[in-house]
Amino acid sequence: MNQFNQTIISLITPPLMGAIAVIRLSGDDCLEITEKFFSRKIDKPRYAYFGEIRNGKEAIDQVVLVYYKGPNSFTGEDVIEISCHGSMLIAQEIISLFVSAGVRLAERGEFSSRAFYHGKIDLVQAEAINSLINAVTPEQKKLSLFSLEGETSKLLSPLLEKMGGLLANIEVNIDYPEYLDIEEVTKERIDVECEEMIKVLNELLDKSDRSQYVMNGINIALVGSPNVGKSSLLNALLNQDKAIVSSIPGTTRDYVEGNISLNGLPLHLIDTAGIREANDPLEKMGIDRSLKTFDEADLILFLLDASSEMSQEEKKLLSLIKEKNKKYLLVYNKKDLIKTYDENKLYISALNKDINKLKEAILKEFDLNLNALSPTLFSSRERGLLNKARDNLVKARDDNKYLSLDLVSVSLKEAYDTLKEILGQSVNVDLEKEIFSHFCVGK
């Protein structure tokens, strides 16, 4: 990481014209440097001072300035935030003035990385800052806030305590076998406690997998024969005419994409080309691309014509979907053309935008209660480390059947360190590259 011996500066509001722009400085000498350019003496932290930023005798702008004395600041260092008028010319002049005095431009995520290294936040909270900034649904915001407020990190505390206690007991048994008053760590105890911890980690991983749908959305592919109504369904779901609708089979030559939020759940919709034997090179290319979307889809909506029997090509396509072991829904379109219904089938009329039953089926398929969200580890890094910790515990449990305590403790210790790595307490990654480089500069 960067050495924290230099004061840094950055614009922390979007680089656009607006009413106000905010500039942040962080570093041990930021107050001393600021007082060279500010028209007033800064006497107390956490007070708002109105004055001018001056370059010599020339005023650059009238500003409101707030000083936060470390460690009681976001970064844990002395911090100053300057609110100036929202002209990018003014903001850049102020920043250039401070840079000329030896202040360095902040790198991506550097304010957050300083907060982490000064113990103001753990790594789960640091990642939550970025996910909160990028949230586009209330549900994404809620999960991000759980992590930012420290609720998600608390999920690991009982595991770390239990694992640490077991490791400590094992070490004492190994190092001081002659002491009779030490609690003996039996193979039975290791089996029981490993199973308990594996169960907890599996539950955390299950919640984490579900949270991915909330944070990243669900990829849904609309597939079926030509002219079955896929483009009409896409338009109905999007509530706009994005895909061309025509009675001529093969109109959709390539996939068309769109995004919606279904009761707070982001859906990424792909209207694929109708799948059939085709001689037209362009149509054939579109069909090949459609087949590739199967691998990327979390759910396939297989559209069928409710007014006709399933064709041989459609039966082959259904077999292919089943072979790929993908979630799918059989959706019978054109319900307005039939008079009798099978209660076991899902009917819609895409043309008439009669698709509420389909929306309910999609939500049911993923069994998500978006009204009862709770803290969960959702980033790829966190989920990867959870899997690694679980695998190490499984290895410790299996090794316990035939290996000595000291060898079993190796896998236990690996699991323990991996859980600490989630919080940033035992970091084995390049944080600048893997985490903070994805932040905006002002964070």
Secondary structure, 3 states (H helix, E strand, C coil): CCCCCCCEEEECCCCCCCCEEEEEEECCCHHHHHCCCECCCCCCCCCEEEEEEEECCEEEEEEEEEEECCCCCCCCCCEEEEEEECCHHHHHHHHHHHHHCCCEECCCCHHHHHHHHCCCCCHHHHHHHHHHHCCCCHHHHHHHHHHHCCCCHHHHHHHHHHHHHHHHHHHHHHHCCCCCCCCCCCHHHHHHHHHHHHHHHHHHHHHHHHHHHHHHCEEEEEEECCCCCHHHHHHHHHCCCCCCCCCCCCCCCCCEEEEEEECCEEEEEEECCCCCCCCCHHHHHHHHHHHHHHHHCCEEEEEEECCCCCCHHHHHHHHHHHHCCCCEEEEEECHHHCCCCCCCCEECECCCCECHHHHHHHHHHHCCCHHHCCCCCCCHHHHHHHHHHHHHHHHHHHHCCCCCHHHHHHHHHHHHHHHHHHHCCCCCCCHHHHCHHHCCCCC
